[in-house]
């Protein structure tokens, strides 16, 4: 999520730097939790390549965020 998206979510109110960091940290933690779910599914299913790709795509989304 970009700074602009966070400000839009806040209704164009001023957003302090610590709030932006908190939101970014929360998003990163949730993204990693989702990727770990895919990692765990990889061990339980025959579609292991699908889950590996999905986990990598989820983690890669963080490369384009704040």
N, C-alpha and C positions, 0 to 999 in steps of 0.2 A: 504494500500500500504506500503510495507516495504522500509527501507532505500535503500536496494539494487535495488528495482524496481524504486525508484526515481532516483538513480544514473544512472541506465540503460536508463531511459527516458531522462536524461540529456546528454546522449551520453558519459557516463563514465567521464564527467568533474567533478571537485571537486564541491560538493554541500554544501553550508554553513548550519549550524544548523538552522538558522532562516528560510531558504528556505524550509527545511524539515518540520519544524513546520507549516509554511504557507500552504504547500501542504497538510499536515495532517489535518489541521483545515478546509481547503476548502473541502476536501473529506468527513470529518465528517458532515459538514453543508449540503452538497449535499445528503449524505446518509439519514440524518434526514428529509430533504425535501421529499425525495422519500418515506420514511416510513410514513410521514404524509399524503401523497397522498393515500396510502393504508388505513390509518385510516379513511380518509374522504370517500373513496369508501365503507368502511365497513358500513357506515350509509346510503348508497344509494342503496345497492344491497342485494339480498337474499343470496349471497355467503359470508356472514359476516365472517365465520370461515376461509375461504380461505384468505381473506384480512388481518385478524388478524395474521395468520401464516406468510404471506408474510411480513408484517410490522416487525414482530419479527425477521425474518430471515435477513432482511435488516439491522436492528439495530445490530444484533449479529455479522455481518461481521466486525464491528469495534473492536470487542474483540480480533481479531487476527492480527490487523494492528499495525503500529507504534504508 
